Each structure stands twice: as structure tokens, then as C-alpha cells.
């Protein structure tokens, strides 16, 4: 997925840009507050859980079939 | 229903409505009314998102699906976590940055007012009808099993929802959904415990699992690729991801839940927690159905679970045929119970050869029993042409009413109505928002004040509530209700997703191209639904892929006609 968008029209800045803008001296209330969440790790955790669930469901299916 | 059941049921519902009214009692501006002042934290957002999707249909129809067809329906949800990650990365920051009220507002900034209006109208049609089904489903089922008046049930539940949704707006909806979801899941957990506890005392939990598995009810994953199979790993992962992307990313009933977040972080966390919890939650609900199935291997089930249809056929010219089928069904149950006991004995003896022999015999009698049930359904269809001859939706509640103790029946019914109210309230809330923001304020009165818009939002909540109640009064012949509501959504979601994907990821596609691409994509979906036997989850993929492809082709044509590339003027 590209992070480039038309200026001001549904665009998506990178995480770093968003965090940087939020730390500006006069913060724009429309911009997100900085956070300490490690998003790539959290996304990996969600997808990793899905893989584990599929494995468990498959094992469940086979174990009792 | 015993007095204690009534007390639990009425007490719970009145408490929920009163809580909703109380939570939303403060005077608000439009932001406060439609988006709870954008102050909600991720736990509320996550539970609100889950409660919006999990209607009464989820809790009534899903266990019946597992009873009749096994647990393969869980695969329908496999694409959901992927969609949650994609939306967290893409849609959430965009929506938050633009400070929009509805998802469709964003489309105007990209494609013009025509495309915004088209998607808004598609949403209003689809969600308006779906909200009617959401309200209708529990009313239908309790009317059949408990003999309640379906019209009165529709009206009473509908008015309760309208009361707190209209007065309190989104804040009341989200706050009540937290409690409604806990009540609904609590009711299911109690039902599961009692189903397992009601099995014969010499049958262990693992043995119950093995019986269900041997009879094809724990078939959670099937990796075989087949376009005509409704639920397999691939249709769930791919078709389900497209459906979830569209539902959570473009359906205002869901987008509005995470637009209430105090920050991008809160909204993202709400979506991601939903991605982590939803699949296990659906597995749990299906598992309740699988255990009800095991329960009915030891206690004779009715031939057909819909008592109203049963009574009608019994008083028809086909009564003798139906009685003969019932006698055959009873005989098959006796045979099946004996085979189950043989299987259990073989399992306890660890005799693999006997286990295989007993399993073969059991599957054989199961197939004959399924054929008998199908014959009964055909007979009912012949007796009452056009009647609903599927009893999937009645299985779980029949078990609840017949076998759960006093008080617990009231709790499970409260759980079901809470689920109905939570999904309906989100639906009405989003319908009112879209009508006011995307239609009235955009096309009718652009300079309307906040006070006018809030007043109109309340009126629109009431109006859509009346529409949903009215549709619920006439809804019928929908088969498995959870399939019906998802099929209805799948007719539109792929196309709407195509528009949003074009908006998110293309720079050069104009509003005109997006508009005509959407129309062509919708045409392709309708053709697939009418002229092919393609499983409905794939409609989402078709609508999206054809919509995007057609828009890109139309854009080339438009650009050539205009002699320039880049963004066109838009249909509006």
C-alpha cells in the first residue's frame, strides 16, 4: 500500500510524519496525539493470532474428525 | 415462561433502556450527538464495534448453523482480522484527519457530490432493510416458539431502541452496547454450561467432542478451494476480508463506532481488539450449537423445530405423510442413539477398528435422518407454498425453552433481545447520521445550524425506526437469517468498497469514472446473484474487482475524450 496521496484529499502520512506534526509548537487539534504503541508489532500480533487460530481450528477439526 | 423468567427479561431490558436514556441525557451539539463528542476510549469502541455486528441473529441462527451444518461457518470470519489491520493503517488516519461525520463525506473530497450521494443512498437502502431484519429476527423466533404476538414484539422492542437512540444519540448507543454485549455473551455461556451439564453423566466432555467431530459438527477448517462451497478457508479469508473491509471501512453503522474515538490510537485499538476477539467469539457461539447437537443425540429432537409450521402441516391434507416421517425420524433417533453408545464404548476400549465401524454406521443413519428432515421440509413447502421451510433459526431457542431452568430462560431471552437492540440502535443511529449529514445538510440546507441538525437527527432516528419496524412486520421467507442479512449486504458491499479503494489508492480516477465503475460493478454482482450459482461471499470480491477495473477503463476513456489525464470534474 502506498503512503502517497493527493495533497489534502484523503491522504495518509507516514506514522513518523503524523507523530512529528503532533509535536509541533501549536498543535493542530485535528492531528493525533503521539502514542507509545508499537503499531507494526501490534499488527503482527493480530495477524499472528489469526495464523495460530487457523492452526488450532485445523488441529481441532482433524483431532475429532 | 415462568414468572422469574419474565422478571429477569423485563428487568434487564428496562434497565438497559433506562441506562441508555440516562447516559445520553445531556444536551449536545451535532458532534456530541452523532459522535459522542469524539471522546470514547478503545474498550468502549471495541465492544461497540462487536455489539454492532453481533445481532440477535448471531446468537439465534449461528448455533443452529452449527447444529445443521457444523462449525465451518467460523471460516466466514477469517478475513476480518486482516481487514482490521488494513483499516487501522489506512482508513482510520484519513477519517480522523478530515474530522468527518460519515464515511461518505470523505468521498466528496475525492470524487464529488455525485459519488458521495450514490454511496450514501446504497448504504441507506441496504442498512435500512438490514435493520428491519435485525429487528424482525428475534421477534419471529420467539413468536413461533413462545407464541408471542410477532407484531407486538416488533413494535415494543423497536420502540425501546428508538427511545434511547433518539434521545441519547451515539453516546447512549455505545455505552449501552458494552452492557448488552456482556449480557448476550453471558447468556450464551450459561446455555453452553447447561448443555454440557445436561449430557448423560457417563459422557465426558472429550467424548462429547469426539461424537460431534465424528458426526461432522466440528469441521471448523476446510482448505479445499471450491467457488460453489459457501464456507471454506479461501472464501472466508479472501471473500471474508473483502466483506469485512467494506463493512467496517465503508458502512456508516461501523465507521461511526470508531469515529467516536478520542484519537487515532483509540480508534485503531478498538478495531484491532475486534480483530483479535471476533473469531474466537464466533467459534464459541458455534461451539454452543455443536454441543446442543450432541445433547440431541441423547434426547430425541423434534423432526422440525418450527412449531408453527409443524402445527400447520399436522392439520393439512399431508398430515398422514408428516406423521409417517415423524415415526421414521423417531426410529432413526433410536438407531442413532444406539450407534452413539456403540461408538462411545469403542472409544473407551481404544478399539480403532470398532470406532471406524461405529462411525460408519452412525454417519449412515445420520444421512438417513438428514434425508428425513429434508423430506419434512419439502412437505411443509408443499403444504404452504412460500413458507419458510428452514428450521435452523429455531433450534437453539427450542433447546433453551425446553431444557434450561427457570430464570436462565429469561436471561437467554434478555441476551437475545439485548443483541437485537444493540445492532438495531447502531443501524438507526447511522441511518439518521447519513440522512442528515449526507442528504439533508449537503443537498437540502447547507447552512443548517447544529441545533437544527440535532433536532432532525432525532426525528430521523424515529423515522428510520418506524421504517425498520414496518419492514420487520412484512419480512418473511428469509431462510437462515444470518445468511440472509449477510447476503443482502454482499449485494452492495463490494461495489461500495471499490469506490473507497479508488478514493484511497488512486490519484487519477475521476468522479465520473468511479461513478460508472460502481454501476458496472453493481451490475456484475446482480448478474452473479441471479444467473450463477457462485457462493455469495465471492460477490464481495466480484463487486470490488469489477468496480475498480471498470472505473480504471472508464477513466482511460474519459481522459482520452478530454485529451488530458488526471482528476476529472466528477459526476457532481
HADDOCK unambig.tbl for C-alpha pairs under 7 A between the chains (distance, minus, plus):
assign (segid A and resid 6 and name CA) (segid B and resid 507 and name CA) 6.39 0.50 0.50
assign (segid A and resid 9 and name CA) (segid B and resid 109 and name CA) 6.02 0.50 0.50
assign (segid A and resid 9 and name CA) (segid B and resid 110 and name CA) 6.11 0.50 0.50
assign (segid A and resid 10 and name CA) (segid B and resid 94 and name CA) 5.58 0.50 0.50
assign (segid A and resid 10 and name CA) (segid B and resid 504 and name CA) 6.57 0.50 0.50
assign (segid A and resid 11 and name CA) (segid B and resid 94 and name CA) 6.41 0.50 0.50
assign (segid A and resid 12 and name CA) (segid B and resid 90 and name CA) 6.92 0.50 0.50
assign (segid A and resid 12 and name CA) (segid B and resid 93 and name CA) 6.75 0.50 0.50
assign (segid A and resid 12 and name CA) (segid B and resid 94 and name CA) 6.13 0.50 0.50
assign (segid A and resid 30 and name CA) (segid B and resid 97 and name CA) 5.53 0.50 0.50
assign (segid A and resid 30 and name CA) (segid B and resid 99 and name CA) 6.83 0.50 0.50
assign (segid A and resid 31 and name CA) (segid B and resid 97 and name CA) 6.06 0.50 0.50
assign (segid A and resid 32 and name CA) (segid B and resid 263 and name CA) 5.67 0.50 0.50
assign (segid A and resid 32 and name CA) (segid B and resid 264 and name CA) 5.82 0.50 0.50
assign (segid A and resid 33 and name CA) (segid B and resid 263 and name CA) 6.70 0.50 0.50
assign (segid A and resid 43 and name CA) (segid B and resid 85 and name CA) 5.96 0.50 0.50
assign (segid A and resid 46 and name CA) (segid B and resid 81 and name CA) 6.55 0.50 0.50
assign (segid A and resid 46 and name CA) (segid B and resid 272 and name CA) 6.94 0.50 0.50
assign (segid A and resid 46 and name CA) (segid B and resid 275 and name CA) 6.73 0.50 0.50
assign (segid A and resid 46 and name CA) (segid B and resid 276 and name CA) 5.82 0.50 0.50
assign (segid A and resid 47 and name CA) (segid B and resid 81 and name CA) 6.63 0.50 0.50
assign (segid A and resid 47 and name CA) (segid B and resid 82 and name CA) 6.65 0.50 0.50
assign (segid A and resid 49 and name CA) (segid B and resid 276 and name CA) 6.99 0.50 0.50
assign (segid A and resid 50 and name CA) (segid B and resid 81 and name CA) 6.97 0.50 0.50
assign (segid A and resid 57 and name CA) (segid B and resid 220 and name CA) 5.72 0.50 0.50
assign (segid A and resid 57 and name CA) (segid B and resid 221 and name CA) 6.15 0.50 0.50
assign (segid A and resid 58 and name CA) (segid B and resid 220 and name CA) 6.72 0.50 0.50
assign (segid A and resid 58 and name CA) (segid B and resid 221 and name CA) 5.31 0.50 0.50
assign (segid A and resid 61 and name CA) (segid B and resid 218 and name CA) 5.65 0.50 0.50
assign (segid A and resid 61 and name CA) (segid B and resid 219 and name CA) 5.05 0.50 0.50
assign (segid A and resid 61 and name CA) (segid B and resid 220 and name CA) 5.75 0.50 0.50
assign (segid A and resid 61 and name CA) (segid B and resid 221 and name CA) 6.50 0.50 0.50
assign (segid A and resid 64 and name CA) (segid B and resid 209 and name CA) 6.60 0.50 0.50
assign (segid A and resid 64 and name CA) (segid B and resid 210 and name CA) 4.93 0.50 0.50
assign (segid A and resid 64 and name CA) (segid B and resid 213 and name CA) 4.48 0.50 0.50
assign (segid A and resid 64 and name CA) (segid B and resid 214 and name CA) 6.35 0.50 0.50
assign (segid A and resid 65 and name CA) (segid B and resid 213 and name CA) 4.56 0.50 0.50
assign (segid A and resid 65 and name CA) (segid B and resid 214 and name CA) 4.87 0.50 0.50
assign (segid A and resid 65 and name CA) (segid B and resid 216 and name CA) 6.74 0.50 0.50
